[in-house]
Amino acid sequence: MTSRLAGLLHRRGRSSRLKRRLVALFLAIALLPLLPTTAEAADPPTPPRSAPAARSAVAAMQPGWNLGNTYDAIPDETSWGNPPVTRELLRKVKSQGFKSIRLPVTWGVHQGAAPDYTIDPAWMAKVRQVVDWALDEDLYVMINMHHDSWMWVNNLSTDHDAVLARYTATWTQIAAEFRDEPSKLVFESINEPTFSGTSSDDDNYRLLAELNRDFHRIVRESGGKNAARLLVLPTLYTNADQGRLDALAGELTSLRDPMVATTVHFYGWWPFSVNIAGYTRFDATSEQDLTGTFDRVYNSFVERGIPVIIGEYALLAYDHNRPGIIERGEVRKYFEFLGDYARRRKLTTMLWDAGQFLNRNTLQWRDPELFAQIKSSWTTRSGTASSDMVFLPKSSAVTSQTLTLNPNGTDFQGLRHGSRNLLKGKDYTVSGNQLTLTAAALTELAGDRAYGVDATLEARFSRGVPWRIDVISYDNPVLSDAAGNTNGLTVPTRFRGDMLATMEARYDDGSNAGPASWTSYQQWDTAFSAYTGDSIKLTSDFVNSLKDDSRVTLTFHFWSGATATYHVVRTGDTVTGSTA
């Protein structure tokens, strides 16, 4: 992402100042489709088709993986929490079914002064080593100019000649270094281009077109295998709004180069991807956002013979260090659907992995079940269900529970607990897509009914991976009074087997409270969090946004369906919380 909101949400080791800058930039980009834009041409340009070699290369790159937060990290490869790259890492990536890697590189912090802007030879050698290792593993490699986009390239409008000179010098050195590398090495002109000091989209499109023309000229004129190397060009912000796609189509029409591909990024429907405005589930709105995005890039490019790479995809707030922002089953539904729809739209996808998926110290997947879902989506659909959790109130008798199956074109084949198949008719029944677990079966599965997960089932389908269902004993969470200050408020909480889904905040007059004043449902991490088993935390941003001496009513929503009401009052630098 521009700035890698993952730097904000799932990237460690960044300064708070940088994080604030990334948040502001991403929010501006994320909301662009909702804002008025300049008029679009009624008949957008129809660029020439890419060569068969370009289309086959991009197809052969599927699926791809990003070596994120490494050579793009500032100032060095380990600065954002990942270990040095090893050849074993690349072998692991290859062994897991990936056919390509994207190698984001930030060059600016490793360059000398004007006019030569010489890239540090040691840094170039590091990049070269990873490229060669990956090529030796028979992986395609895509290298780019990464965080330079917002560190100095974004000043093209206000410092045109100096920025263009530096951009030219940088790509001239990269092109010369790799001019004789095999054709499996691919160049991407710039990551998530953005420009400051402009007054319109037309200005932004013009600047991006100038950069891409310069990039194209430098690489092609450098000779060697660069004369026919596949070049990848991004839309403005790497965004898939139709105006961005049409502008890039115009660029391709002007270049008339058959060895080109285009790229956009996708991190999901923004409210779902960060848990705000009550979007806790991968619902029809999130699906429509995904299909609309992929349909637009398909219609604008793929259908016209120009390949498209989703150069980064994930979920903005998915982070193994902070579970709960997006519920596990909803994460699985998102990746299952994305992989299938990308395949149907003939899009090559490259997973953004800053360390939150593959543990680079152990070379093991942090969530093997999730990776199995992602990998399966490359070739087939998997069945899911309305939830991956069945909640049993501990304080009352066990009753039957029903989930809605989402077969996704597969056939439901049964339930399994460990090595035992559950019996249809006795342990569960199926009516249409309604799966009902009997009270008798749930009583046995719940065992001594300790709070939390008592048993895990697998719903099996004719294709894809099984769907996990946790049987959970719970009682309504209990909150306690608390005192804090403008640094935040920690609310002691006995979750009693339940899990927080989201939080609403309103003043007594019914208006919204919190940093996101446009919705009552506040954003996880920005306003609140619940990462430990003993408390819910209200952030400093949340308490500082509150009106002085005005009571706020919080409604905490839990995944069982339970809710808890809590009152907060800020008086000067003091914040108090009390149960309703």
Helices and strands as residue ranges (DSSP letters): H 5-9, H 16-30, G 32-34, H 52-60, E 64-66, H 87-95, E 100-103, G 108-110, H 121-136, E 140-144, H 148-151, G 153-156, H 160-177, E 185-188, H 201-221, G 224-228, E 231-234, G 236-238, H 242-255, E 260-266, H 270-274, H 284-300, G 302-304, E 308-313, H 328-344, E 348-351, E 358-359, E 364-365, H 368-377, E 384-385, E 389-393, E 401-406, E 412-417, E 420-421, E 428-431, E 434-437, H 439-446, E 452-461, E 467-474, E 478-479, E 482-485, E 489-494, E 500-507, E 528-529, E 535-538, H 540-544, E 552-558, E 563-571, E 574-579
